[in-house]
Protein backbone atom coordinates (compact mmCIF):
# COMPACT_ATOMS: atom_id res chain seq x y z
CA UNK A 1 0.00 0.00 0.00
CA UNK A 2 1.34 3.41 -0.88
CA UNK A 3 1.67 5.83 1.96
CA UNK A 4 0.79 9.38 1.49
CA UNK A 5 1.22 12.79 2.80
CA UNK A 6 1.36 16.07 3.13
CA UNK A 7 1.25 19.25 2.61
CA UNK A 8 0.21 22.54 3.42
CA UNK A 9 -1.47 25.30 5.18
CA UNK A 10 -2.24 28.59 6.37
CA UNK A 11 -3.86 26.97 9.38
CA UNK A 12 -7.15 28.39 10.50
CA UNK A 13 -9.18 27.79 13.61
CA UNK A 14 -12.79 27.10 12.92
CA UNK A 15 -15.82 26.45 15.08
CA UNK A 16 -15.06 24.11 17.98
CA UNK A 17 -16.58 20.69 17.55
CA UNK A 18 -18.14 18.33 20.03
CA UNK A 19 -16.70 14.91 19.39
CA UNK A 20 -15.48 11.94 21.35
CA UNK A 21 -11.74 11.97 20.74
CA UNK A 22 -10.29 8.51 20.14
CA UNK A 23 -8.04 7.38 22.98
CA UNK A 24 -4.47 6.48 22.14
CA UNK A 25 -2.87 3.44 23.70
CA UNK A 26 -0.36 4.45 26.33
CA UNK A 27 -1.56 8.04 26.50
CA UNK A 28 -2.39 8.99 30.11
CA UNK A 29 -6.08 9.41 30.85
CA UNK A 30 -5.40 12.92 32.16
CA UNK A 31 -3.81 13.88 28.83
CA UNK A 32 -6.76 12.45 26.95
CA UNK A 33 -9.22 14.43 29.08
CA UNK A 34 -7.20 17.60 28.62
CA UNK A 35 -7.06 17.11 24.86
CA UNK A 36 -10.80 16.50 24.77
CA UNK A 37 -11.51 19.70 26.72
CA UNK A 38 -9.26 21.78 24.53
CA UNK A 39 -10.16 20.09 21.29
CA UNK A 40 -10.70 22.49 18.44
CA UNK A 41 -11.42 21.59 14.83
CA UNK A 42 -8.48 22.68 12.70
CA UNK A 43 -8.68 23.36 8.99
CA UNK A 44 -5.67 22.06 7.06
CA UNK A 45 -3.60 22.34 4.94
CA UNK A 46 -4.22 25.80 3.48
CA UNK A 47 -1.91 27.49 0.97
CA UNK A 48 1.50 25.87 0.52
CA UNK A 49 4.23 25.08 -2.00
CA UNK A 50 6.96 22.75 -0.79
CA UNK A 51 7.88 19.24 0.30
CA UNK A 52 5.94 16.64 2.26
CA UNK A 53 6.32 13.03 3.24
CA UNK A 54 3.89 10.26 4.06
CA UNK A 55 4.29 7.22 6.24
CA UNK A 56 1.72 4.61 7.15
CA UNK A 57 2.11 4.98 10.92
CA UNK A 58 2.05 8.49 12.34
CA UNK A 59 5.62 9.03 13.65
CA UNK A 60 6.37 9.58 17.32
CA UNK A 61 6.40 13.12 18.66
CA UNK A 62 10.15 12.91 19.15
CA UNK A 63 10.64 11.94 15.50
CA UNK A 64 8.35 14.73 14.32
CA UNK A 65 10.23 17.29 16.43
CA UNK A 66 13.58 16.20 15.02
CA UNK A 67 12.38 16.14 11.44
CA UNK A 68 10.85 19.60 11.79
CA UNK A 69 14.21 21.13 12.69
CA UNK A 70 16.41 18.97 10.43
CA UNK A 71 14.47 17.77 7.38
CA UNK A 72 13.31 19.72 4.32
CA UNK A 73 9.73 18.49 4.84
CA UNK A 74 6.94 20.73 6.10
CA UNK A 75 3.91 18.52 5.42
CA UNK A 76 2.98 15.05 6.57
CA UNK A 77 0.36 12.59 5.37
CA UNK A 78 -1.49 10.63 8.05
CA UNK A 79 -3.93 7.74 7.64
CA UNK A 80 -6.93 8.61 9.75
CA UNK A 81 -9.75 6.48 8.34
CA UNK A 82 -10.70 3.46 6.22
CA UNK A 83 -10.72 -0.27 6.88
CA UNK A 84 -8.24 -1.03 4.10
CA UNK A 85 -5.42 0.66 5.98
CA UNK A 86 -2.53 -1.62 6.90
CA UNK A 87 -2.02 0.73 9.86
CA UNK A 88 -5.47 0.92 11.40
CA UNK A 89 -3.75 0.71 14.78
CA UNK A 90 -2.12 4.12 15.24
CA UNK A 91 -0.31 4.14 18.62
CA UNK A 92 0.92 7.73 18.20
CA UNK A 93 -2.04 9.40 16.51
CA UNK A 94 -4.46 11.34 18.71
CA UNK A 95 -6.13 14.76 18.86
CA UNK A 96 -3.17 15.90 20.94
CA UNK A 97 -0.74 14.69 18.26
CA UNK A 98 -2.69 16.52 15.55
CA UNK A 99 -2.87 19.78 17.51
CA UNK A 100 0.82 19.60 18.42
CA UNK A 101 1.96 19.20 14.81
CA UNK A 102 -0.25 22.05 13.63
CA UNK A 103 1.06 24.33 16.38
CA UNK A 104 4.61 23.45 15.36
CA UNK A 105 3.96 24.39 11.75
CA UNK A 106 3.41 21.02 10.11
CA UNK A 107 0.80 20.89 7.37
CA UNK A 108 -1.34 17.79 7.62
CA UNK A 109 -2.82 15.64 4.87
CA UNK A 110 -5.41 13.32 6.39
CA UNK A 111 -5.84 10.20 4.25
CA UNK A 112 -8.70 7.69 4.03
CA UNK A 113 -8.14 4.21 2.60
CA UNK A 114 -11.42 2.33 2.43
CA UNK A 115 -13.25 0.45 -0.34
CA UNK A 116 -11.18 -0.11 -3.46
CA UNK A 117 -11.84 -0.75 -7.13
CA UNK A 118 -13.44 -4.17 -7.70
CA UNK A 119 -10.54 -5.35 -9.87
CA UNK A 120 -7.86 -4.24 -7.39
CA UNK A 121 -6.23 -7.59 -6.50
CA UNK A 122 -5.00 -6.78 -2.98
CA UNK A 123 -8.33 -5.80 -1.41
CA UNK A 124 -10.34 -6.30 0.68
CA UNK A 125 -7.60 -6.38 3.26
CA UNK A 126 -9.92 -7.03 6.18
CA UNK A 127 -13.15 -8.95 6.66
CA UNK A 128 -15.12 -5.80 7.39
CA UNK A 129 -13.79 -4.07 4.28
CA UNK A 130 -15.50 -4.35 0.92
CA UNK A 131 -14.64 -3.57 -2.67
CA UNK A 132 -16.54 -1.05 -4.71
CA UNK A 133 -19.46 -2.81 -6.35
CA UNK A 134 -18.87 -3.46 -10.02
CA UNK A 135 -22.37 -4.72 -10.73
CA UNK A 136 -24.20 -2.30 -13.03
CA UNK A 137 -27.43 -2.52 -11.05
CA UNK A 138 -29.38 0.70 -11.23
CA UNK A 139 -26.46 2.51 -12.82
CA UNK A 140 -23.92 1.41 -10.21
CA UNK A 141 -26.25 2.45 -7.42
CA UNK A 142 -24.46 0.22 -4.92
CA UNK A 143 -21.11 1.89 -5.65
CA UNK A 144 -22.71 5.30 -5.22
CA UNK A 145 -24.24 4.31 -1.88
CA UNK A 146 -20.87 3.01 -0.71
CA UNK A 147 -19.29 6.35 -1.56
CA UNK A 148 -21.77 8.22 0.64
CA UNK A 149 -21.30 5.81 3.55
CA UNK A 150 -17.52 6.05 3.34
CA UNK A 151 -17.54 9.85 3.20
CA UNK A 152 -19.66 9.98 6.36
CA UNK A 153 -17.22 7.64 8.07
CA UNK A 154 -14.14 9.59 6.94
CA UNK A 155 -15.57 12.94 8.07
CA UNK A 156 -16.54 11.49 11.45
CA UNK A 157 -13.03 10.10 11.97
CA UNK A 158 -11.44 13.38 10.92
CA UNK A 159 -13.61 15.37 13.31
CA UNK A 160 -12.74 13.02 16.16
CA UNK A 161 -9.08 13.80 15.64
CA UNK A 162 -9.77 17.54 15.65
CA UNK A 163 -9.47 17.93 11.87
CA UNK A 164 -12.49 20.04 11.04
CA UNK A 165 -14.46 21.33 8.06
CA UNK A 166 -12.36 23.31 5.62
CA UNK A 167 -9.67 20.63 5.73
CA UNK A 168 -8.80 18.51 2.71
CA UNK A 169 -9.48 14.79 3.17
CA UNK A 170 -7.65 12.64 0.63
CA UNK A 171 -9.29 9.43 -0.55
CA UNK A 172 -6.70 6.82 -1.49
CA UNK A 173 -7.78 4.67 -4.44
CA UNK A 174 -4.94 2.29 -5.18
CA UNK A 175 -3.96 1.44 -8.75
CA UNK A 176 -6.26 -0.80 -10.80
CA UNK A 177 -6.87 -1.99 -14.37
CA UNK A 178 -8.25 1.06 -16.16
CA UNK A 179 -9.23 -1.04 -19.19
CA UNK A 180 -11.73 -3.02 -17.09
CA UNK A 181 -14.85 -1.01 -17.90
CA UNK A 182 -17.10 -2.21 -15.08
CA UNK A 183 -14.28 -1.75 -12.58
CA UNK A 184 -13.48 1.74 -13.84
CA UNK A 185 -17.07 2.94 -14.06
CA UNK A 186 -18.03 1.72 -10.60
CA UNK A 187 -14.89 3.34 -9.15
CA UNK A 188 -15.79 6.57 -10.91
CA UNK A 189 -19.37 6.50 -9.58
CA UNK A 190 -18.09 5.72 -6.07
CA UNK A 191 -15.62 8.61 -6.22
CA UNK A 192 -18.25 11.02 -7.52
CA UNK A 193 -20.61 10.13 -4.67
CA UNK A 194 -17.79 10.37 -2.13
CA UNK A 195 -16.75 13.79 -3.43
CA UNK A 196 -20.30 15.11 -3.34
CA UNK A 197 -20.91 13.91 0.20
CA UNK A 198 -17.56 14.95 1.69
CA UNK A 199 -18.11 18.47 0.33
CA UNK A 200 -21.64 18.54 1.76
CA UNK A 201 -20.03 17.84 5.12
CA UNK A 202 -17.82 20.92 4.73
CA UNK A 203 -14.55 19.27 3.74
CA UNK A 204 -12.39 19.83 0.68
CA UNK A 205 -12.31 16.75 -1.55
CA UNK A 206 -8.86 15.37 -2.30
CA UNK A 207 -8.09 12.23 -4.30
CA UNK A 208 -4.93 10.11 -4.41
CA UNK A 209 -4.18 7.45 -7.00
CA UNK A 210 -1.61 6.31 -9.52
CA UNK A 211 -1.17 8.62 -12.48
CA UNK A 212 -1.99 5.83 -14.94
CA UNK A 213 -5.21 4.61 -13.32
CA UNK A 214 -7.25 6.67 -10.84
CA UNK A 215 -5.83 10.05 -11.85
CA UNK A 216 -6.22 9.35 -15.57
CA UNK A 217 -9.74 8.06 -14.88
CA UNK A 218 -10.72 11.39 -13.35
CA UNK A 219 -9.01 13.48 -16.00
CA UNK A 220 -10.67 11.51 -18.79
CA UNK A 221 -14.01 12.18 -17.10
CA UNK A 222 -13.12 15.87 -16.85
CA UNK A 223 -12.20 16.24 -20.51
CA UNK A 224 -14.44 13.67 -22.24
CA UNK A 225 -17.57 13.70 -20.07
CA UNK A 226 -17.68 17.14 -18.49
CA UNK A 227 -20.39 17.64 -15.90
CA UNK A 228 -21.33 13.97 -15.61
CA UNK A 229 -19.38 13.28 -12.42
CA UNK A 230 -18.47 15.26 -9.32
CA UNK A 231 -14.70 15.65 -9.42
CA UNK A 232 -12.38 16.28 -6.45
CA UNK A 233 -11.10 19.75 -5.67
CA UNK A 234 -7.51 18.52 -5.51
CA UNK A 235 -5.55 15.56 -6.86
CA UNK A 236 -2.55 13.75 -5.43
CA UNK A 237 -0.64 12.06 -8.25
CA UNK A 238 1.38 8.93 -7.52
CA UNK A 239 4.11 8.93 -10.13
CA UNK A 240 7.53 7.80 -8.94
CA UNK A 241 9.59 9.57 -11.58
CA UNK A 242 11.93 11.32 -9.16
CA UNK A 243 10.85 14.77 -10.39
CA UNK A 244 9.84 17.08 -7.53
CA UNK A 245 7.02 18.82 -9.38
CA UNK A 246 3.30 18.26 -9.96
CA UNK A 247 3.45 17.16 -13.61
CA UNK A 248 2.93 13.79 -15.26
CA UNK A 249 2.70 12.68 -18.88
CA UNK A 250 -0.52 10.79 -18.12
CA UNK A 251 -2.67 13.92 -17.93
CA UNK A 252 -2.40 17.39 -19.54
CA UNK A 253 -1.11 20.39 -17.63
CA UNK A 254 -4.38 22.32 -17.48
CA UNK A 255 -6.28 20.11 -15.06
CA UNK A 256 -6.51 21.10 -11.38
CA UNK A 257 -4.37 24.18 -11.88
CA UNK A 258 -3.52 26.48 -10.29
CA UNK A 259 -3.26 25.21 -6.76
CA UNK A 260 -4.96 21.83 -7.04
CA UNK A 261 -2.12 19.35 -7.39
CA UNK A 262 0.55 17.50 -5.52
CA UNK A 263 2.69 14.56 -6.57
CA UNK A 264 4.20 11.60 -4.81
CA UNK A 265 7.41 11.53 -6.84
CA UNK A 266 9.37 8.89 -4.91
CA UNK A 267 8.15 5.67 -3.33
CA UNK A 268 9.11 3.94 -0.10
CA UNK A 269 12.68 4.58 1.01
CA UNK A 270 14.58 5.34 4.20
CA UNK A 271 15.62 8.89 5.01
CA UNK A 272 17.58 9.96 8.06
CA UNK A 273 17.49 13.48 9.48
CA UNK A 274 18.98 14.40 12.83
CA UNK A 275 19.76 10.75 13.46
CA UNK A 276 16.11 9.70 13.06
CA UNK A 277 15.31 7.29 10.21
CA UNK A 278 11.80 6.93 8.77
CA UNK A 279 10.68 4.94 5.74
CA UNK A 280 8.72 7.43 3.66
CA UNK A 281 7.27 8.39 0.31
CA UNK A 282 8.31 11.85 -0.91
CA UNK A 283 5.85 14.44 -2.22
CA UNK A 284 5.92 17.84 -3.86
CA UNK A 285 2.96 20.06 -3.04
CA UNK A 286 1.45 23.10 -4.73
CA UNK A 287 -1.92 23.81 -3.16
CA UNK A 288 -4.19 26.82 -2.87
CA UNK A 289 -2.43 30.10 -3.50
CA UNK A 290 0.92 28.49 -2.71
CA UNK A 291 3.27 29.93 -0.12
CA UNK A 292 2.61 33.68 0.10
CA UNK A 293 4.41 36.17 2.33
CA UNK A 294 2.72 39.12 3.99
CA UNK A 295 4.09 42.64 3.39
CA UNK A 296 7.20 42.94 5.52
CA UNK A 297 6.48 46.29 7.12
CA UNK A 298 10.06 47.00 8.20
CA UNK A 299 11.74 50.36 7.70
CA UNK A 300 8.92 52.05 5.75
CA UNK A 301 10.28 53.96 2.79
CA UNK A 302 13.70 52.32 2.94
CA UNK A 303 14.68 49.60 0.50
CA UNK A 304 16.42 46.79 2.36
CA UNK A 305 17.04 44.18 -0.31
CA UNK A 306 19.98 44.27 -2.72
CA UNK A 307 22.02 41.74 -4.62
CA UNK A 308 25.22 43.08 -3.07
CA UNK A 309 26.15 44.88 0.14
CA UNK A 310 29.55 46.49 -0.50
CA UNK A 311 31.92 47.65 2.21
CA UNK A 312 31.09 51.08 3.63
CA UNK A 313 33.91 53.40 4.56
CA UNK A 314 34.26 57.12 5.32
CA UNK A 315 35.79 57.57 1.87
CA UNK A 316 33.27 55.48 -0.07
CA UNK A 317 29.72 54.67 0.92
CA UNK A 318 26.61 54.22 -1.23
CA UNK A 319 23.72 56.18 0.25
CA UNK A 320 21.22 53.37 -0.47
CA UNK A 321 23.26 50.88 1.55
CA UNK A 322 23.90 53.39 4.34
CA UNK A 323 20.14 53.78 4.73
CA UNK A 324 19.88 50.01 5.16
CA UNK A 325 22.59 50.13 7.81
CA UNK A 326 20.95 53.02 9.66
CA UNK A 327 17.53 51.38 9.57
CA UNK A 328 18.74 48.00 10.82
CA UNK A 329 20.91 49.55 13.52
CA UNK A 330 17.84 51.47 14.64
CA UNK A 331 15.92 48.19 14.91
CA UNK A 332 18.80 46.79 16.97
CA UNK A 333 18.64 49.77 19.32
CA UNK A 334 22.13 50.87 18.30
CA UNK A 335 21.31 54.05 16.35
CA UNK A 336 18.95 56.95 17.06
CA UNK A 337 19.73 59.33 14.22
CA UNK A 338 17.91 60.04 10.95
CA UNK A 339 17.80 57.58 8.03
CA UNK A 340 19.78 60.01 5.91
CA UNK A 341 22.06 57.83 3.80
CA UNK A 342 25.07 59.73 5.11
CA UNK A 343 27.90 57.63 6.54
CA UNK A 344 28.65 60.30 9.09
CA UNK A 345 30.29 60.25 12.50
CA UNK A 346 27.12 59.32 14.35
CA UNK A 347 26.46 56.38 12.02
CA UNK A 348 30.06 55.18 12.27
CA UNK A 349 29.98 55.41 16.06
CA UNK A 350 26.75 53.38 16.17
CA UNK A 351 28.19 50.80 13.78
CA UNK A 352 31.32 50.45 15.92
CA UNK A 353 29.24 49.99 19.06
CA UNK A 354 27.16 47.31 17.33
CA UNK A 355 30.33 45.56 16.13
CA UNK A 356 31.76 45.50 19.64
CA UNK A 357 28.51 44.14 21.09
CA UNK A 358 28.63 41.30 18.52
CA UNK A 359 32.26 40.53 19.35
CA UNK A 360 33.68 41.99 16.16
CA UNK A 361 36.75 44.20 16.36
CA UNK A 362 35.35 47.74 16.03
CA UNK A 363 36.32 49.47 12.82
CA UNK A 364 35.24 52.54 10.85
CA UNK A 365 34.38 50.28 7.89
CA UNK A 366 31.31 48.11 7.62
CA UNK A 367 32.39 44.99 5.80
CA UNK A 368 30.97 41.77 4.34
CA UNK A 369 31.04 39.84 7.63
CA UNK A 370 29.24 42.69 9.39
CA UNK A 371 26.55 42.81 6.72
CA UNK A 372 25.92 39.05 6.95
CA UNK A 373 25.57 39.25 10.72
CA UNK A 374 23.37 42.36 10.73
CA UNK A 375 21.05 41.23 7.93
CA UNK A 376 20.49 37.84 9.60
CA UNK A 377 20.05 39.23 13.12
CA UNK A 378 16.91 38.03 14.87
CA UNK A 379 15.22 34.83 15.98
CA UNK A 380 16.84 31.61 14.81
CA UNK A 381 13.60 30.22 13.46
CA UNK A 382 13.64 26.93 11.56
CA UNK A 383 12.59 27.74 8.01
CA UNK A 384 12.62 25.65 4.86
CA UNK A 385 11.08 25.30 1.40
CA UNK A 386 7.58 26.76 1.54
CA UNK A 387 8.13 28.95 4.61
CA UNK A 388 6.85 32.49 4.19
CA UNK A 389 7.57 35.06 6.87
CA UNK A 390 9.91 37.82 8.02
CA UNK A 391 12.71 35.37 8.86
CA UNK A 392 12.86 34.34 5.18
CA UNK A 393 13.57 37.96 4.21
CA UNK A 394 16.43 38.03 6.71
CA UNK A 395 17.85 34.78 5.37
CA UNK A 396 17.60 35.82 1.73
CA UNK A 397 19.40 39.13 2.29
CA UNK A 398 22.09 37.52 4.40
CA UNK A 399 22.72 34.90 1.70
CA UNK A 400 23.08 37.67 -0.87
CA UNK A 401 25.56 39.44 1.40
CA UNK A 402 27.47 36.19 1.86
CA UNK A 403 27.75 35.76 -1.91
CA UNK A 404 25.72 32.55 -1.89
CA UNK A 405 22.81 33.99 -3.82
CA UNK A 406 21.79 36.79 -6.11
CA UNK A 407 18.05 37.20 -5.93
CA UNK A 408 15.26 39.41 -4.68
CA UNK A 409 14.20 38.94 -1.06
CA UNK A 410 10.54 37.97 -1.42
CA UNK A 411 9.86 36.50 2.01
CA UNK A 412 8.97 33.16 0.37
CA UNK A 413 11.42 30.28 0.75
CA UNK A 414 11.54 29.13 -2.87
CA UNK A 415 13.83 27.02 -5.05
CA UNK A 416 16.40 29.83 -5.44
CA UNK A 417 16.56 30.33 -1.69
CA UNK A 418 16.98 26.60 -1.12
CA UNK A 419 19.80 26.38 -3.69
CA UNK A 420 21.60 29.41 -2.20
CA UNK A 421 21.28 28.02 1.32
CA UNK A 422 22.67 24.65 0.26
CA UNK A 423 25.60 26.41 -1.40
CA UNK A 424 26.24 28.36 1.79
CA UNK A 425 26.01 25.25 3.98
CA UNK A 426 28.36 23.35 1.68
CA UNK A 427 30.88 26.18 1.78
CA UNK A 428 30.88 26.18 5.58
CA UNK A 429 30.95 22.38 5.73
CA UNK A 430 27.80 22.04 7.80
CA UNK A 431 24.89 19.68 7.11
CA UNK A 432 23.64 20.46 3.60
CA UNK A 433 19.90 20.17 4.13
CA UNK A 434 18.48 23.32 2.58
CA UNK A 435 16.95 24.02 5.99
CA UNK A 436 17.84 27.12 7.96
CA UNK A 437 18.69 25.36 11.21
CA UNK A 438 19.92 26.90 14.44
CA UNK A 439 23.45 25.97 13.36
CA UNK A 440 22.99 27.79 10.06
CA UNK A 441 21.68 30.93 11.77
CA UNK A 442 24.57 30.78 14.21
CA UNK A 443 27.09 30.84 11.36
CA UNK A 444 25.29 33.70 9.62
CA UNK A 445 25.06 35.77 12.78
CA UNK A 446 28.77 35.27 13.29
CA UNK A 447 29.28 36.85 9.87
CA UNK A 448 30.67 33.70 8.31
N, C-alpha and C positions, 0 to 999 in steps of 0.2 A: 504493500500500500504506500502510495506517495504521501509524504508529509506535506505540510503546507504552512505558509506563513505570511506573515506580515503586514505589515506596513502601515502606518501612517497616522497622522492626525494633528489637527488642531483640536485638542480634546475639549469637550464641552460638557458641563454638568446640565443634566436635564431633570425633569420632575422626579423626585424620589419615588421608588417603587416599594410596594409591600410584597415581599416574596420570602419564602422559606429558603434560606441559603443552604446549599448542600454542605454537610459536614465533611471535613477532610480527615482521613485517618491520621492519628498522631497529633492533630492540632488540639491544644488544650480547649476544654469547654468554655473557659473564660474568654479566650480569644475568639471563639466562634460566636459567643453572645455579643461581644463587643463589635465584631464585624457586622453582625446582623443589625445592631442598633444604629450603626453608622452607615449602613449600606445605602449607596446612592447609585442610580442607574447612570452609567457613563456612556457617552456616544463616542465611537471610535471607528475608523481611524482619523478621519478628517483629511486635510490637504497635506500631501507629502510626496517628495521625490527622493528616492534613496534606496538603501539596501535593507533586506529583511531575510530572516531565516525561518524555517519551520522544522519542528521536531515532534514526533508523535506524543511523547510524554512532556508535559510542561516541566521545564528545568527547575531545579531547586532555586531558592531565593539567592543563595550564595553564588551559584553559577550565573544567575541573571545579573547580579551586582557586578561581578567581575567582567562579564561580557559587555556591560554598558560602558565601563571605563576603558576597556582594552580593544574591543572588536569594532569593526566598521558598521555593524548592524544596528539599526534603530527600530526595527519592527520585528514582531514575532508572531507566528501562526500557532494557534492553540486549538486542539480538538475538544469542543465543548459538548457535542451532541451527536446522536446517531448510533444505532446498534451495530453497524458494520465496522466501527472503529476497532483496531487491534489494541488500542489503549483506552478502553472504557474505564478502567481503573486509573484514576489520576491522583496519586498520593500527594502531589504538591499543589494542585489546582484548587482554588477556593476564592470566595469573594475578596478575602484579604489579599491573596496573591494578585488578583486582577487589579485591585485598587492600588497596590504597592507599585506595580509596574507602570501604571498610568501616571502616578505621581512622580515616578523617576524620569519619565519621558518616553518610555517605550510606547510604540503604536501597536495595537493588538489587532490580529485578524482571527476572529472566531470562526472555526470550521465545523461543518456538520457532515458526517459521513454515514448516511442511512441507506435506503433502498437503492439498488444499482440496476443498470440496464439488464434486461432479461438474458442477453447473450454474453454477459460478463462472466467468465468462467470461474472466478474466485469467490463469488458470492452466491448465496448468503453465507456469511461468516459465522453467524450464530443462529440458534434455533428460533429465536424470536425476531430475527431479521427476515426480510422478504424482498424478492426482486420486483422490479417494476413490471406490472402485468403487460404482457405482449399480446394478449388476446384482443382482437378488434371488436369487442362487444360494446355496442353503443358508442362507437367512435372513441375507443380507448377510455371509456368512462372509469374503469377501475384504476388505471394509471393516474388519471386526473384526481380521483378521490384520495389516492395515496399521497399525491403531492400536497394536498391541503392538510392532511393529517400530519405529515412530516414537518411542514412549516409551523404548524401549531406547536409541535413538540420542540422544534429547534428554538423558537422564540421563547418558550417557557424556560428552557434550559439556559438560554442566554440571560434572561431576566434574573434567574436565580443566582447567577454569578455576578450580577451587578452590571451587566452589559445591556444597556437600555436602548429604546427606540432612537433612531438616528444612526445607529451603528450599522456597519455592513456585516451581514452573515454570509459566509461563503459555503455554497453547497458543493461538495466534492463528488463528482461523477467520474469514476475511474474509466480508463480507456476501454472501448468495445468495438465490435465490428460494425463500421458505419454502413457497409453494404447490405447488412441484414435489415430489410425494410421495416418489418414488424418491430424489431428491437429498437431501431432508430426512432420510429414514429411514436412508440409508446414512451420512450425516454424524453422525446421532445414535448409530448403532452404533459408528462409528469413535471418536467421543468417549468413549463408555462404555468401550470396550476400552482406550483411551489412559489414561483416568482410573484404571481398575483396575490397569493395569501400572505407571504412574508411582508410585502409592501403594505397590505391592508393593516397589518399589525404594527406598522410604523418603522420597519427596518429597511435598510438599503439592501437590494438583492445582488449578491455576488455569486459567481459561478466559476468553479475550477474544473478543468479537465485537460486531457491531452490535446495538443494543437490539431492532431490529425483526426480526432473523433469528436468528442463533445464540443470543442470550440468551433470546429468546422461545421458541425451540425447546426449550431446556433447562427453562425454567420451565413450559411446557406439559407436558413429560414429568413434572416434579415434581408438578404439581397434578392432571393427568388420568390419568397412568399410574404412580402411585407404586410404587417398588420394581422396576420393569421395567428400568431403566437405572442404571448407576453415574454419579452426578452429581459434578461438581467440588466441592472444598471451598470455593472462592472464585470469584467472577465479576468480570470487568472489563468494564464496560458502555461501549460506544462510542455516545455520544449527545451530539452537539455542540449543546447547547442553551444554553451559556454559564453554566449554573448549577453552581457549585462545591459539589455535594453528590453523594450516591450514589443518587438517585431517578430514575425514568423512568416515564412513563405506560404503557410497553409491558408492564411486569410489576408485580404488586402489591408492597406494601411488606414483606410478611412473609418473602419468600424470601431466604435467605443473610444473615439478620440474627440476632443482632448480629455484627459483626466479619467479615463475609464478602464485602464489596463494595468496589469502587472504580469511579470513572467517569471516562472521558475526555470532558471537557465542552467542549473546544475543539480543533479540528483544526489542521492545519499553519499556522504563522505565525511570524514572526520576533520574538524578544525579545532585548533587549540589557540586560545587567547588568554593571556594572564595565567597560564598553567592549567586552565580548565578546558578539557576536551569534550565536545558534543558532536554526535553524528547528525548532520543537518542536510537539508536541501537549501540552496541559495536562490534568492529572488531579487528582481529589480522592480521597483514600484514607481508608478507615476499616476497618482490619484488626485481627484479634485482639481484644485487650482495649482497643485504642486507646492513646493516649499516657497513661501513668500515672506519676505522680511517687512516689518513695519518701518515707517520713516524713523531715522536714527534720532533726530532731535538734539544732537550734540552741537555745541558751538554754532548757534544760528548765524548764518551769513558768512561763515568761514569754511572754505573748502578744506577737507582733511585728507582726502585720498589722492595720492599721486603714484606714478610708476616708480619714481626715484625720490630719495630724500638725501640730497647732497650735504656735505659738511658745511656748517655755518661758521663763519669767522668774522672778526671785526672788519677785515678787509674785503670780504666777499660773502654776501648773504642775500639769497633771493627772498623778496618780501613775502611771496606766497607761502614759502616754507617757514619763515619766521612767524607768520600768523598762526600756523599750525602749532609751532612750539609754544607760543604765548598762550594759546587756547588750552592746550593739554596741560601745561604747567599750572594754569589757573584751576583746572579740574583737580589737579594733584595738591592744590593748596600751597603751591610754591611761588606763585606770581600774582600780583594784585594790580598790575598796571593795565593800560589800554591795549587792545588787540590792534596794534598800529602797523605791524610789519617791519618795524625798525629794530635792528639788532643792536640796541643801545645798552648803556651801562646797567640799567635796571634789569633788562632781560638777561644779560650775561650773568649778573649777580644771582638771579633766580635760578638760571640753568646750572651754575656752579653749586649752589646749595642743594639742588635736586640731585646732581651727580654725587655729591658727598653722601647724601642720605641713602643713595643706592649703592654705596661702596665703590663708586668709580673715583679715580683720581681727578679732582676738580681741574677744569681747564677752560680757557676762554672760547674754545671751539666746541661745537656740538657735532659729534661724529657719528659714523654708521652704527657703532655699538650702542650709542646713546639713543639714537632714533629707534632701533629695534626694541630696546627696553621700554622706552616711553610709549611707543605706539601699542605695545602689548600689555601695558600696565592695567591691572584690574583683576577680577576674579578668575581663578584658574578652572573655568567651567569645561567639562568634557563636551566637546562638540565634534561632529563628524558629518559625513555626506547627508544632506537633507536638513541639517540644523539651520535655523534662520533667526538670528537675534543679534544684539549689540556685540556680543563676544566674537561673532564671525567677522564683523567689521574690523575689530582690533587685530584679529589673526591675519586677515588679508593684507592690511596695511603693514604689519610687522614683517610678513613674508616678502612683500615688495621691498621693504627697506633692507632686508637680509639678502636680497638678490636672488631669492628662490622663485619669485614669480614676477609677472608683469601684467597686471590686470586691474580692472576697476573693482573697488570694494563695494559689493552689492549688499552684504549682510546675509547672503544665501550661500551656504557651503555647497558649491557645485563641483563639477569635474575638474575645472581649472584649479580651484582651491585645494582639492584633494591631491592633484599631481604636484603642486607647489609644495604642499606640506610633506609629501613623501620625499621629494627632492631634499628638502631641508633636513628631515630626519635621517636620511641616508648620509648626508654630508656630516652630520654630527655623530653618526654611528650610534644612534638610538633606535629602538624598535620602529621599523618602517611599517606603520599600520594605516596611515592616512587619518588617524584620529588625534585630535589635539588633547593629549593626556596631560596630567599634572607635570610629568617629566618634561614634556614638550614646552609647556608654558614656563617652566622653571628656566629652561635654556634661553628662551626668548627674552624673559625678563632679566636675564643676566647679560643680555646684549650679545649673545653668541651668534 
